[in-house]
Amino acid sequence: MPGYASWVYCTLGNAYASLGDFNKAIEYHTQHLAIAKEVGDRAGEVIAYGSLGNAYQSQGDFSKAIECWTWRQSHLVFVRLRFGRWGQEGQEKGQR
């Protein structure tokens, strides 16, 4: 069930970002990232880092945004090669 929880945190982070509450968005995206790492969901990690980068950019913290996006970009290729376009799709098809 932890994988499901990570997506709930992702959705909550996106909702708070839409409301302009970037501190809360960062809090939820950080939770998403922690769970994705814990369960080995590499695609979830890529998505969480992208979302964190967007939230940091919206706060004006460009160095943290760049750090998150750089991590995301360096791992995005791995996720696409290993699992297909977005990871979960490939996992559902049994590609590992």
For each residue, the residues with C-beta under 8 A, 3 or more apart:
1: 4 5
2: 5 6 35 38 39
3: 6 7 35 36 39 41 44
4: 1 7 8
5: 1 2 8 9 35
6: 2 3 9 10 31 32 35 36 39 41 44 48
7: 3 4 10 11 32 44
8: 4 5 11 12
9: 5 6 12 13 28 29 31 32 35
10: 6 7 13 14 28 29 32 44 47 48 51
11: 7 8 14 15
12: 8 9 15 16 28
13: 9 10 16 17 24 25 26 27 28 29 31 32 51 55
14: 10 11 17 18 25 51
15: 11 12 18 19
16: 12 13 19 21 22 24 25 28
17: 13 14 20 21 22 25 51 54 55 58
18: 14 15
19: 15 16
20: 17 58
21: 16 17 24 25
22: 16 17 25 26 55 56 58 59
23: 26 27 59
24: 13 16 21 27 28
25: 13 14 16 17 21 22 28 29 51 55
26: 13 22 23 29 30 52 55 56 59
27: 13 23 24 30 31
28: 9 10 12 13 16 24 25 31 32
29: 9 10 13 25 26 32 33 48 51 52 55
30: 26 27 33 34 48 52
31: 6 9 13 27 28 34 35
32: 6 7 9 10 13 28 29 35 36 44 47 48 51
33: 29 30 36 37 44 45 48 49 52
34: 30 31 37 38
35: 2 3 5 6 9 31 32 38 39 41 44
36: 3 6 32 33 39 41 42 44 45 47 48
37: 33 34 40 41 45
38: 2 34 35
39: 2 3 6 35 36 44
40: 37
41: 3 6 35 36 37 44 45 87
42: 36 45 46 75 78 79 82 83 87
43: 46 47 79 83 86 87 88 91
44: 3 6 7 10 32 33 35 36 39 41 47 48 87
45: 33 36 37 41 42 48 49 75
46: 42 43 49 50 72 75 76 79 87
47: 10 32 36 43 44 50 51
48: 6 10 29 30 32 33 36 44 45 51 52
49: 33 45 46 52 53 68 69 71 72 75
50: 46 47 53 54 68 69 72
51: 10 13 14 17 25 29 32 47 48 54 55
52: 26 29 30 33 48 49 55 56 64 68
53: 49 50 56 57 64 65 66 67 68 69 72
54: 17 50 51 57 58 65
55: 13 17 22 25 26 29 51 52 58 59
56: 22 26 52 53 59 61 62 64 65 68
57: 53 54 60 61 62 65
58: 17 20 22 54 55
59: 22 23 26 55 56
60: 57
61: 56 57 64 65
62: 56 57 65 66
63: 66 67
64: 52 53 56 61 67 68
65: 53 54 56 57 61 62 68 69
66: 53 62 63 69 70
67: 53 63 64 70 71
68: 49 50 52 53 56 64 65 71 72
69: 49 50 53 65 66 72 73
70: 66 67 73 74
71: 49 67 68 74 75
72: 46 49 50 53 68 69 75 76
73: 69 70 76 77
74: 70 71 77
75: 42 45 46 49 71 72 78 79
76: 46 72 73 79 80
77: 73 74 80 81
78: 42 75 81 82
79: 42 43 46 75 76 82 83 86 87
80: 76 77 83 84 85 86
81: 77 78
82: 42 78 79 87 90 95 96
83: 42 43 79 80 86 87 88 89 90 91 95 96
84: 80 87 89 90 93 95
85: 80 89 90
86: 43 79 80 83 89 90
87: 41 42 43 44 46 79 82 83 84 90 91
88: 43 83 91 92
89: 83 84 85 86 92 93
90: 82 83 84 85 86 87 93 95 96
91: 43 83 87 88 94 95 96
92: 88 89
93: 84 89 90
94: 91
95: 82 83 84 90 91
96: 82 83 90 91
